[in-house]
Amino acid sequence: MQLSRSFARWFPVPHLLTPCGTGVDVSDSSVKWLSLARKKDGVRISSYGSVDVPAKAVETGAVREAHGLASALIEMKKKANIACAHAALPEEGAFVFSMHVPQGSTRAQVVNMIEFELENRVPIPLKDAVYDFDTIAGADEHGEEIAVTVFPRELAEGYVEAFALAGIDLVSLEIEARSIGRAVSGALDPVTMLVDSGRARTGVAILKHGIPIFTSTVEVGGDHMTHAVMEALKLNDETEAEVFKNEHGLIPDDDGNRAGSDALEKIASTLAGEITRHYRFWDTRRTGEAAPVERVYLLGGSANLHGLPEYIAGKVQTETLRPNVWRNVFSFDDYIPSIDYRQSFQYATAVGLALRSL
């Protein structure tokens, strides 16, 4: 498959030409999808679900076996009758940075300026890179600020090939943090740290007005917490461990739970240490009038760990909370989604992707 230098083949695309309301979130272990549709009474969920990805088909976000991922996509397609999709690329392979361009620059001019910057900013030859940018709301004396996302061409091509093999029209590709930001943030929001904890890893991103300007990956995830609980409490069932994490977590309510909570605290301490390190990194690198991080959003399956927001807030001394992933989709006054509150944090990326066509 051939890719242009930028993601322009996939975005931005006029809405009238892409009436596709399905977001597809691919991880090493699963494919989650969510479809949105406009109804007379507002935007509603029309379909959602998850299918397993064959072992080793996707590793650390990279497609190792396109036919393996395609088999999962085909299963998804059969379940939900999906013909087209917006998909996300993993933070692991991304390089994200912000820069200023003269106000009023054309897209072609901005692309030329980005290409000039890539050699000094990204360890990928231009011929092997695909990239695009978002304009951050507001301009200053330096011009317009843009957020640039760069991926190895090979990584992007793996996703393109798998979707093509599955017979699904891939309408757009973007970084996961951009998708989540679209779902949970607003244009006037303060600088926010996004912590998206998956099964094996946790993505950390700095969002400015909902757009990622920095990303990183931490090798701590939900599976580490689950296995720690199972070992401490001598459990054989991951479901029991998940219940313990969500119901008791870091705050034991009796001595019988303390061993599990202590085991969780060790993992949470490692995660909190990484979050604090990134928080301080951002705080020390910002210059001039750059704003500090004013809050932390927790998402992903581990966001449900009982006591985690309070634990992280105590470490970084900043407001830490679980966001509303439906913020920019509908109001709970008008519609209660079929996806429950805890489960919704696992669908944030798919929600943000599906919003692209609305």
Number of C-alpha atoms within 10 A of each C-alpha: 9 7 16 13 17 18 20 16 13 14 15 13 14 9 11 9 8 15 15 24 24 31 30 28 27 29 24 21 19 18 20 21 29 25 23 22 18 12 10 6 8 12 16 17 21 14 17 21 15 18 17 18 21 17 13 15 21 22 13 15 18 23 25 16 17 21 17 17 30 23 19 22 29 20 17 22 17 11 14 17 11 20 14 21 26 27 27 26 23 21 24 18 18 21 21 22 17 16 16 19 18 14 13 10 13 11 10 9 12 18 18 11 15 20 13 12 12 17 12 9 13 16 11 17 11 17 10 12 21 22 25 21 22 16 16 19 14 11 15 9 8 11 15 18 19 22 20 22 25 24 26 19 21 16 19 24 18 19 25 22 19 23 23 16 16 20 16 18 15 20 20 22 22 24 24 26 30 22 29 27 25 25 27 23 21 15 14 11 14 17 21 25 26 27 25 27 26 22 19 17 18 26 24 25 28 24 24 24 20 26 28 30 24 23 23 17 19 18 15 20 22 22 18 16 25 26 20 23 26 20 14 16 18 12 15 11 11 14 12 13 23 23 14 22 25 18 16 19 27 25 20 18 12 8 9 10 18 18 16 27 25 18 21 23 20 14 18 23 14 14 20 20 15 18 23 17 13 19 20 14 11 18 14 10 8 11 10 5 6 11 14 17 20 14 18 25 20 22 28 24 22 27 25 23 23 19 17 24 18 15 18 23 17 13 13 19 13 15 16 22 17 18 19 16 25 18 14 15 20 16 13 10 6 9 13 11 14 11 13 9 12 17 14 21 26 22 28 29 33 29 32 30 33 28 22 23 20 15
